[in-house]
Amino acid sequence: MIITGGENVSPVEVESCLSLHPAVAEVAVVGLPDPRWGNVVTAFVKRGDKVTEDELDAHCRDSDLSNFRRPRRYVFVREIPKSPVGKLLRRLLVAGEYEVEPAETTTA
């Protein structure tokens, strides 16, 4: 459970919403420390296709997800860390042990 601004947010609920977006291959949601809110809802996304933070935010706004449950930060990663049996390792994301997806380069 993520507590942000005094509200309880289930990471699974947010992940379920984001996983319905066609460009999202995998997603993990955690609470990262924030001086104002205590924790801020952060989505770590492995892209299956091109998608931006704004598009994902619009997807969450258009769903039945409450405003306070929407991710405030998006991090695009190469892989979502998992155990050998496939269990999501949220603690590694909180600890900063992930590889950010490189910025896209345009070729002309």
Helices and strands as residue ranges (DSSP letters): E 2-4, E 7-9, H 11-19, E 24-34, E 38-47, H 53-62, G 67-69, E 73-76, H 90-94
